Amino acid sequence: MVRYVHHQLATIVEVGIAIAVTAPVVLAVRGLPHLDSGIVLPLLAGLGASALFGLMTVSTRSRWLTGEKGDFESAVPLAEPETMVPAPRESMRRSFAGHFVVFVALTSLAFGLLWAPWAVGWGLYFVPERLVKAVYVFFWERRHGVLLWYGKVDEQPLGERQFLYSSPRSAMPGRVH
């Protein structure tokens, strides 16, 4: 179980690691990219679309738009938050997904070597979406006076991939389940 905000921020770190690992390889093989001025506007539009998609995802209940707002609002309280809530560092550590880093790194390497050197940064399209989600949920938590958790808790009724909440005061740092 991890805090939802930590999950979103960890994705940004994962993308950064993947690009930091693959960019030197691609630049060493292909050289510095020549960025055409005609491609800047579509790149910025793509980043804006990513941010808009992230905002639509967390602010709507529509299943067609993969809305998560209904999931936040129907989150169940943690039965025993004192024993189940991980410390903030532990939550961030659990949020890190090595398989996602490998996926972004391999695809970045392939795009950068086979298509164009600037394509090594395709993973940056995840950043605006995840940043918007993290900020939105951070303010949602503050507005509702809870911390939103995501994951699997055997003791909870819904099982895997469920949203749970706890009071910020019940999240005692240093206690790990």
C-alpha positions in Angstrom: 0.0 0.0 0.0 1.3 3.4 -1.0 0.2 7.0 -0.7 -1.4 8.0 -4.1 0.6 11.2 -4.3 3.8 9.3 -3.8 2.8 6.9 -6.5 2.4 9.7 -9.0 5.7 11.5 -8.0 7.6 8.2 -8.2 6.6 7.9 -11.8 8.2 11.2 -12.6 11.5 10.0 -10.9 11.3 6.7 -12.9 11.0 8.6 -16.2 13.9 10.8 -15.2 16.1 7.8 -14.4 15.2 6.0 -17.6 16.0 9.1 -19.7 19.2 9.8 -17.8 20.4 6.2 -18.5 19.5 6.1 -22.2 20.2 9.7 -23.4 24.0 9.4 -23.1 24.0 6.2 -25.1 21.8 7.6 -27.8 23.7 10.9 -28.0 27.0 9.0 -28.2 25.8 6.9 -31.1 23.6 9.4 -33.0 25.1 12.7 -32.0 23.3 15.8 -30.8 19.7 16.1 -32.2 18.8 18.8 -34.6 15.5 20.1 -33.4 13.5 21.6 -36.2 11.5 24.7 -35.3 8.4 23.0 -36.8 8.4 20.3 -34.3 8.5 22.4 -31.1 4.8 23.4 -31.3 3.6 19.7 -31.6 5.9 18.7 -28.8 4.5 21.4 -26.5 1.0 20.5 -27.6 1.6 16.9 -26.7 2.8 17.9 -23.2 -0.2 20.1 -22.8 -2.5 17.3 -23.9 -0.8 15.0 -21.3 -1.5 17.6 -18.6 -5.1 17.9 -19.7 -5.6 14.2 -19.8 -4.2 13.9 -16.2 -6.6 16.6 -15.0 -9.5 15.0 -16.7 -8.6 11.6 -15.2 -8.6 12.8 -11.6 -11.4 15.4 -11.8 -14.1 13.3 -13.5 -16.1 10.3 -12.5 -16.5 9.2 -16.2 -15.3 5.6 -16.7 -14.9 6.4 -20.4 -12.3 9.0 -19.5 -10.8 6.6 -16.9 -12.0 9.0 -14.2 -10.7 8.4 -10.7 -12.6 11.0 -8.8 -15.4 8.5 -7.9 -12.8 6.1 -6.7 -11.4 8.8 -4.3 -14.8 9.7 -3.0 -15.7 6.1 -2.4 -12.5 5.2 -0.7 -13.0 3.2 2.5 -11.2 4.0 5.8 -8.3 2.0 6.8 -9.2 -0.5 9.6 -6.1 0.0 11.6 -4.0 2.8 10.1 -1.5 2.8 13.0 -0.2 -0.6 12.0 -0.9 -0.5 8.2 0.3 3.0 7.1 3.9 3.0 6.0 6.3 5.8 6.9 6.6 8.5 4.1 10.0 7.2 2.9 8.7 3.6 2.9 5.7 4.7 0.9 8.0 6.4 -1.7 10.2 3.3 -1.8 7.2 1.0 -2.4 5.9 3.4 -5.1 9.0 2.9 -7.2 8.4 0.4 -10.1 11.6 -1.0 -11.6 9.7 -2.6 -14.5 8.4 0.8 -15.6 11.9 2.2 -15.6 13.0 -0.7 -17.8 10.0 -0.2 -20.2 10.7 3.5 -20.6 14.5 3.0 -20.9 14.2 0.3 -23.6 11.6 2.2 -25.6 13.6 5.4 -25.3 16.7 3.6 -26.5 14.8 2.1 -29.4 13.1 5.3 -30.4 16.4 7.3 -30.0 18.5 4.9 -32.0 16.0 3.9 -34.7 14.0 7.1 -35.3 15.6 10.3 -34.1 17.9 11.2 -31.2 15.4 13.7 -29.7 12.8 10.8 -29.4 14.8 9.5 -26.4 12.7 11.9 -24.3 9.3 10.5 -25.3 8.9 9.4 -21.6 8.5 13.1 -20.7 4.9 12.9 -21.8 4.2 11.0 -18.5 5.5 13.9 -16.4 2.8 16.5 -16.9 0.0 14.0 -16.4 1.5 12.6 -13.2 2.4 16.0 -11.9 -1.2 17.3 -12.4 -2.6 14.2 -10.7 -0.2 14.5 -7.7 -1.1 18.2 -7.2 -4.8 17.6 -7.6 -4.9 14.8 -5.1 -2.6 16.7 -2.7 -5.2 19.5 -2.6 -8.1 17.0 -2.6 -6.5 15.4 0.5 -6.1 18.8 2.2 -9.7 19.7 1.4 -11.1 16.5 2.8 -8.6 16.2 5.7 -7.4 12.7 4.8 -4.5 10.9 3.2 -5.4 8.8 0.2 -3.8 5.4 -0.1 -3.7 3.0 -3.0 -2.8 -0.7 -3.2 -3.6 -4.1 -1.8 -4.6 -4.6 1.9 -5.6 -8.2 2.7 -7.7 -7.0 5.7 -9.8 -4.6 3.7 -12.9 -5.8 1.9 -12.1 -4.8 -1.7 -8.8 -6.6 -2.0 -6.3 -5.4 -4.6 -6.1 -2.0 -6.2 -8.4 -0.2 -3.9 -8.4 3.4 -2.6 -8.3 3.8 1.2 -8.0 6.8 3.4 -6.6 7.6 6.8 -6.5 10.7 8.9 -3.2 12.6 8.6 -2.8 12.4 12.4 -3.1 8.6 12.4 -0.2 8.2 9.9 2.6 7.7 12.4 6.1 8.0 10.8 8.3 5.1 11.3 5.6 2.4 11.6 5.7 0.0 8.7 3.4 -2.9 7.9 
